[in-house]
């Protein structure tokens, strides 16, 4: 599984924690960092577009985007027809985003969730699979 992760200045700390969690606890060896590594203000669309391009080119299987609220990254990422980005604030939403919507990008709001909650969200997002069936028709309509 190839994961890409990107963030703006509000998501630096959470990104670093997630990368360590992915590598050390979920044993995911391929985590590509497309985000900023400083707290200096940057424009979130620039970083969301890096994940979008990596999804579109199939360089990564799933993306994780992090900004302050998650809203801006979601709006930007979902402008691409190959991306189904889901802003999730708990593990149940992450599960449903995969099972019902075949989401391929998880979006997180760093200012609104703890790292402990983030771990459960990320694990759910990467564990559950698209259920297809009645959901396939709906996803195709997107």
Buried (B, 14 or more C-beta within 10 A) or exposed (E): EBBBBBBBBBBBEBBBBBBEBBBEEBEBEEBBBBBBEEEEEBEBBEBBBBBBBBBEEEEBBBBBBBBBBBEBBBBBBBEBEEBBBBBBBEBEBBBBBBBBBBBBBBBBBBEEBEEEBBBBBBBBBBEBEBEEEEBEEEBEEE
